[in-house]
Amino acid sequence: MALPILQGPQALGTERRASRRYPVNTDVEFRLISDSEIGAYQRAQLLNLSTTDLMLECDRELEGGEEVELMIQWPARRGRGAEMVLHAIGRAVRIQGSCAAVRIDRSDFRYSTPK
């Protein structure tokens, strides 16, 4: 007996993400941004990434709505070995224990010359 092919919302199940997330396992630096101050950089683990969202695991529990700035080392290099860093600013939109889903509001690549 052939199984039915699901289309539309049935095919998505409970998935609510607008973009596919790709598994990543790398260190990331982040800091909190508020109207009154910009915090010091802290380390976290980047668990997955899409064009619009990412998932962090960090020692400090974030709160929903907090604005964060992230610096993610990119595996590619630009001419003459310049390192690429993904700089992103976003908001924590969902918290589950030590993990935080962050919606990316803006991002760009930055380059640094090798030392």
Secondary structure, DSSP 8 states (H G I E B T S, - for coil): -------THHHHTT---SS--EEEEEEEEEEEE-SS-B---EEEEEEEE-SSEEEEEESS---TT-EEEEEEEEEEEEGGGEEEEEEEEEEEEEEETTEEEEEEEEEEEEEE---
